[in-house]
Amino acid sequence: MPRVSMLTKIKRGKALTCRKCQKEIIAGQQYYRWEFRYGPACVQHVACGYPKASQLTQSKMSTAYAAIETAEDVLNGTIECVEDIAAVLNDCAGEIRSVADEYQEGIDNMPEGLQQGAVAQESEEKIEQLNSFADSLEEKAGEIESATNDDFTEEEPEEPDEEETELEIEEFTAACAEWETKHAEWAALKAEADAEWLSQLVSDAQDVLGEHEF
């Protein structure tokens, strides 16, 4: 990947546009600069964040890195259920496998004499790494989708049943009021436990996203 420099100076008469926010970089503002072998240099405001891996390559891997970055952004947002987490991982795995297919297509389109060469071997290594990573994402997605919060063992208070009780009306009304209080307390505890559990699953998903070897 190219070397990234942090600068503040701009050559007189030269206009720079941030790749992230598309706004002009003004002299005195801190910005990152990097360039590839071919094409113009790339610049981005420091305030817009350090360039992501998908921005620092022009190869097919840019799509793979972008898929991971998108998944991380979604997981850092609002997640409401385990199905959301599993969907994020499965979607990312699908994008990763698409990149592996592109590398395989590249090998298939090579002349037969080059399919055993260094470039083909490098592509085959990428294919193996990408598919292995996709496997791990899908495996974790399956684990998360079937997960249950077994740590919360507090039993839900049983609601009084008017048809089965012999209590007088006043006593029954009081029993219902007591149940409502206890049930509200139980529901609050369950919501807190579920939130902590979901947060842990999000953390697990983030961990597996960071385990790629490419």
C-alpha positions as a Markdown table, in Angstrom:
| # | Residue | x | y | z |
|---|---|---|---|---|
| 1 | Met | 0.0 | 0.0 | 0.0 |
| 2 | Pro | 1.2 | 3.6 | -0.7 |
| 3 | Arg | 2.9 | 5.7 | 2.0 |
| 4 | Val | 0.5 | 8.2 | 3.6 |
| 5 | Ser | 1.9 | 11.6 | 4.6 |
| 6 | Met | 0.2 | 14.3 | 6.7 |
| 7 | Leu | 0.7 | 17.8 | 5.3 |
| 8 | Thr | -0.6 | 21.4 | 5.8 |
| 9 | Lys | 1.2 | 23.3 | 2.9 |
| 10 | Ile | -0.4 | 23.6 | -0.5 |
| 11 | Lys | 1.4 | 24.8 | -3.6 |
| 12 | Arg | 0.4 | 28.3 | -4.7 |
| 13 | Gly | -2.4 | 28.2 | -7.3 |
| 14 | Lys | -3.1 | 24.5 | -6.8 |
| 15 | Ala | -6.6 | 23.4 | -5.7 |
| 16 | Leu | -7.0 | 20.2 | -3.7 |
| 17 | Thr | -10.3 | 18.4 | -3.1 |
| 18 | Cys | -10.8 | 16.0 | -0.2 |
| 19 | Arg | -11.7 | 12.5 | -1.5 |
| 20 | Lys | -14.0 | 12.0 | 1.5 |
| 21 | Cys | -16.1 | 15.2 | 1.9 |
| 22 | Gln | -15.4 | 16.5 | -1.6 |
| 23 | Lys | -14.7 | 20.0 | -0.2 |
| 24 | Glu | -11.7 | 22.1 | -1.0 |
| 25 | Ile | -8.6 | 21.7 | 1.2 |
| 26 | Ile | -7.6 | 25.2 | 2.3 |
| 27 | Ala | -4.0 | 26.2 | 3.0 |
| 28 | Gly | -3.3 | 25.6 | 6.7 |
| 29 | Gln | -5.7 | 22.7 | 7.1 |
| 30 | Gln | -4.1 | 19.4 | 7.9 |
| 31 | Tyr | -4.6 | 16.7 | 5.2 |
| 32 | Tyr | -3.4 | 13.3 | 4.2 |
| 33 | Arg | -1.7 | 12.7 | 0.9 |
| 34 | Trp | -0.9 | 9.4 | -0.9 |
| 35 | Glu | -0.3 | 8.4 | -4.4 |
| 36 | Phe | -0.2 | 5.3 | -6.6 |
| 37 | Arg | 2.3 | 4.5 | -9.3 |
| 38 | Tyr | -0.1 | 5.8 | -11.9 |
| 39 | Gly | -2.6 | 8.6 | -11.6 |
| 40 | Pro | -2.8 | 11.8 | -9.6 |
| 41 | Ala | -2.1 | 12.0 | -5.9 |
| 42 | Cys | -5.0 | 11.5 | -3.5 |
| 43 | Val | -5.8 | 13.9 | -0.6 |
| 44 | Gln | -8.1 | 13.9 | 2.4 |
| 45 | His | -8.8 | 16.2 | 5.3 |
| 46 | Val | -7.3 | 14.8 | 8.6 |
| 47 | Ala | -10.7 | 15.7 | 10.0 |
| 48 | Cys | -12.3 | 13.2 | 7.7 |
| 49 | Gly | -10.2 | 10.4 | 9.2 |
| 50 | Tyr | -7.2 | 8.4 | 8.1 |
| 51 | Pro | -7.6 | 6.8 | 4.6 |
| 52 | Lys | -9.2 | 3.4 | 4.9 |
| 53 | Ala | -7.7 | 0.2 | 3.4 |
| 54 | Ser | -10.1 | 0.3 | 0.5 |
| 55 | Gln | -8.7 | 3.7 | -0.4 |
| 56 | Leu | -5.1 | 2.6 | -0.4 |
| 57 | Thr | -5.3 | 0.0 | -3.1 |
| 58 | Gln | -6.3 | -0.1 | -6.7 |
| 59 | Ser | -6.5 | -3.8 | -6.9 |
| 60 | Lys | -9.6 | -6.1 | -6.6 |
| 61 | Met | -9.0 | -6.2 | -2.9 |
| 62 | Ser | -10.4 | -2.7 | -2.6 |
| 63 | Thr | -13.9 | -4.2 | -2.9 |
| 64 | Ala | -13.1 | -6.7 | -0.1 |
| 65 | Tyr | -11.8 | -4.0 | 2.2 |
| 66 | Ala | -14.8 | -1.8 | 1.4 |
| 67 | Ala | -17.1 | -4.7 | 2.3 |
| 68 | Ile | -15.4 | -5.1 | 5.7 |
| 69 | Glu | -15.5 | -1.3 | 6.3 |
| 70 | Thr | -19.2 | -1.2 | 5.5 |
| 71 | Ala | -19.9 | -4.1 | 7.9 |
| 72 | Glu | -17.9 | -2.4 | 10.7 |
| 73 | Asp | -19.8 | 0.9 | 10.1 |
| 74 | Val | -23.2 | -0.9 | 10.3 |
| 75 | Leu | -22.2 | -2.8 | 13.5 |
| 76 | Asn | -21.1 | 0.5 | 15.0 |
| 77 | Gly | -24.6 | 1.9 | 14.3 |
| 78 | Thr | -28.0 | 0.8 | 15.7 |
| 79 | Ile | -28.4 | -3.0 | 15.9 |
| 80 | Glu | -31.8 | -4.2 | 17.2 |
| 81 | Cys | -31.6 | -8.0 | 17.0 |
| 82 | Val | -29.3 | -10.9 | 16.4 |
| 83 | Glu | -30.7 | -11.3 | 12.9 |
| 84 | Asp | -29.3 | -7.8 | 12.1 |
| 85 | Ile | -25.8 | -8.9 | 13.1 |
| 86 | Ala | -26.0 | -12.2 | 11.2 |
| 87 | Ala | -27.2 | -10.4 | 8.1 |
| 88 | Val | -24.2 | -8.0 | 8.3 |
| 89 | Leu | -21.8 | -10.9 | 8.4 |
| 90 | Asn | -23.5 | -12.8 | 5.7 |
| 91 | Asp | -23.7 | -9.8 | 3.4 |
| 92 | Cys | -20.0 | -9.2 | 3.9 |
| 93 | Ala | -19.2 | -12.8 | 3.2 |
| 94 | Gly | -21.1 | -12.6 | -0.1 |
| 95 | Glu | -19.0 | -9.6 | -1.2 |
| 96 | Ile | -15.8 | -11.3 | -0.2 |
| 97 | Arg | -16.7 | -14.4 | -2.2 |
| 98 | Ser | -17.4 | -12.2 | -5.2 |
| 99 | Val | -13.9 | -10.8 | -5.0 |
| 100 | Ala | -12.5 | -14.4 | -4.8 |
| 101 | Asp | -14.6 | -15.2 | -8.0 |
| 102 | Glu | -13.0 | -12.2 | -9.7 |
| 103 | Tyr | -9.6 | -13.5 | -9.0 |
| 104 | Gln | -10.5 | -16.9 | -10.2 |
| 105 | Glu | -12.0 | -15.4 | -13.4 |
| 106 | Gly | -8.7 | -13.6 | -13.9 |
| 107 | Ile | -6.8 | -16.9 | -13.7 |
| 108 | Asp | -9.2 | -18.7 | -16.0 |
| 109 | Asn | -8.7 | -15.9 | -18.6 |
| 110 | Met | -4.9 | -16.2 | -18.5 |
| 111 | Pro | -3.2 | -18.1 | -21.3 |
| 112 | Glu | -2.6 | -21.7 | -20.2 |
| 113 | Gly | 1.2 | -21.1 | -20.0 |
| 114 | Leu | 0.7 | -18.4 | -17.4 |
| 115 | Gln | -1.7 | -20.2 | -15.2 |
| 116 | Gln | 1.2 | -21.7 | -13.3 |
| 117 | Gly | 3.1 | -18.5 | -13.0 |
| 118 | Ala | 3.8 | -16.2 | -10.1 |
| 119 | Val | 0.8 | -13.9 | -10.8 |
| 120 | Ala | -1.6 | -16.8 | -10.9 |
| 121 | Gln | -0.2 | -18.3 | -7.7 |
| 122 | Glu | -0.6 | -15.0 | -6.0 |
| 123 | Ser | -4.2 | -14.9 | -7.1 |
| 124 | Glu | -4.8 | -18.4 | -5.9 |
| 125 | Glu | -3.4 | -17.4 | -2.5 |
| 126 | Lys | -5.9 | -14.5 | -2.4 |
| 127 | Ile | -8.7 | -16.8 | -3.4 |
| 128 | Glu | -7.9 | -19.2 | -0.5 |
| 129 | Gln | -7.6 | -16.3 | 2.0 |
| 130 | Leu | -10.8 | -14.7 | 0.8 |
| 131 | Asn | -12.9 | -17.9 | 0.9 |
| 132 | Ser | -11.5 | -18.9 | 4.2 |
| 133 | Phe | -12.4 | -15.5 | 5.6 |
| 134 | Ala | -15.9 | -15.7 | 4.1 |
| 135 | Asp | -16.3 | -19.2 | 5.7 |
| 136 | Ser | -15.4 | -17.7 | 9.1 |
| 137 | Leu | -17.9 | -14.9 | 8.7 |
| 138 | Glu | -20.7 | -17.3 | 7.7 |
| 139 | Glu | -19.9 | -19.6 | 10.6 |
| 140 | Lys | -20.0 | -16.8 | 13.1 |
| 141 | Ala | -23.3 | -15.5 | 11.5 |
| 142 | Gly | -24.8 | -19.0 | 12.1 |
| 143 | Glu | -23.6 | -19.1 | 15.7 |
| 144 | Ile | -25.0 | -15.6 | 16.4 |
| 145 | Glu | -28.3 | -16.3 | 14.7 |
| 146 | Ser | -29.0 | -19.4 | 16.8 |
| 147 | Ala | -27.7 | -17.8 | 20.0 |
| 148 | Thr | -29.9 | -17.4 | 23.1 |
| 149 | Asn | -29.4 | -15.3 | 26.2 |
| 150 | Asp | -29.1 | -18.1 | 28.7 |
| 151 | Asp | -27.5 | -15.8 | 31.3 |
| 152 | Phe | -30.8 | -14.2 | 32.1 |
| 153 | Thr | -32.6 | -16.6 | 34.4 |
| 154 | Glu | -35.0 | -14.4 | 36.2 |
| 155 | Glu | -38.5 | -15.9 | 35.9 |
| 156 | Glu | -41.3 | -13.7 | 34.6 |
| 157 | Pro | -43.9 | -12.9 | 37.3 |
| 158 | Glu | -47.1 | -14.8 | 36.7 |
| 159 | Glu | -50.1 | -12.6 | 36.1 |
| 160 | Pro | -53.2 | -13.2 | 38.4 |
| 161 | Asp | -56.0 | -15.1 | 36.7 |
| 162 | Glu | -59.4 | -13.8 | 37.6 |
| 163 | Glu | -61.1 | -16.9 | 36.5 |
| 164 | Glu | -58.9 | -19.2 | 38.7 |
| 165 | Thr | -58.7 | -17.1 | 41.8 |
| 166 | Glu | -61.1 | -17.0 | 44.8 |
| 167 | Leu | -59.9 | -13.6 | 45.9 |
| 168 | Glu | -62.4 | -10.8 | 46.4 |
| 169 | Ile | -62.5 | -8.0 | 43.9 |
| 170 | Glu | -60.4 | -5.6 | 46.0 |
| 171 | Glu | -57.8 | -8.3 | 46.8 |
| 172 | Phe | -57.7 | -9.2 | 43.1 |
| 173 | Thr | -57.2 | -5.6 | 42.1 |
| 174 | Ala | -54.4 | -5.2 | 44.6 |
| 175 | Ala | -52.8 | -8.5 | 43.3 |
| 176 | Cys | -52.9 | -7.1 | 39.7 |
| 177 | Ala | -51.3 | -3.9 | 40.8 |
| 178 | Glu | -48.5 | -5.8 | 42.6 |
| 179 | Trp | -48.0 | -8.0 | 39.5 |
| 180 | Glu | -47.7 | -4.9 | 37.3 |
| 181 | Thr | -45.0 | -3.4 | 39.5 |
| 182 | Lys | -43.1 | -6.7 | 39.6 |
| 183 | His | -43.5 | -7.3 | 35.9 |
| 184 | Ala | -42.2 | -3.8 | 35.1 |
| 185 | Glu | -39.1 | -4.4 | 37.2 |
| 186 | Trp | -38.6 | -7.8 | 35.5 |
| 187 | Ala | -39.0 | -6.3 | 32.1 |
| 188 | Ala | -36.5 | -3.6 | 32.9 |
| 189 | Leu | -33.9 | -6.2 | 34.1 |
| 190 | Lys | -34.5 | -8.3 | 31.0 |
| 191 | Ala | -34.1 | -5.3 | 28.6 |
| 192 | Glu | -30.8 | -4.4 | 30.3 |
| 193 | Ala | -29.6 | -8.0 | 30.1 |
| 194 | Asp | -30.7 | -8.3 | 26.5 |
| 195 | Ala | -28.9 | -5.1 | 25.6 |
| 196 | Glu | -25.7 | -6.3 | 27.2 |
| 197 | Trp | -26.0 | -9.7 | 25.5 |
| 198 | Leu | -26.6 | -8.1 | 22.1 |
| 199 | Ser | -23.6 | -5.7 | 22.6 |
| 200 | Gln | -21.4 | -8.8 | 23.3 |
| 201 | Leu | -22.6 | -10.4 | 20.1 |
| 202 | Val | -21.8 | -7.2 | 18.2 |
| 203 | Ser | -18.3 | -7.3 | 19.7 |
| 204 | Asp | -17.9 | -10.9 | 18.7 |
| 205 | Ala | -18.9 | -10.0 | 15.1 |
| 206 | Gln | -16.5 | -7.1 | 15.1 |
| 207 | Asp | -13.7 | -9.4 | 16.3 |
| 208 | Val | -14.2 | -11.9 | 13.4 |
| 209 | Leu | -14.2 | -9.0 | 10.9 |
| 210 | Gly | -10.8 | -8.1 | 12.1 |
| 211 | Glu | -9.4 | -11.5 | 11.7 |
| 212 | His | -8.8 | -11.5 | 8.0 |
| 213 | Glu | -5.3 | -12.4 | 6.8 |
| 214 | Phe | -5.1 | -10.3 | 3.6 |
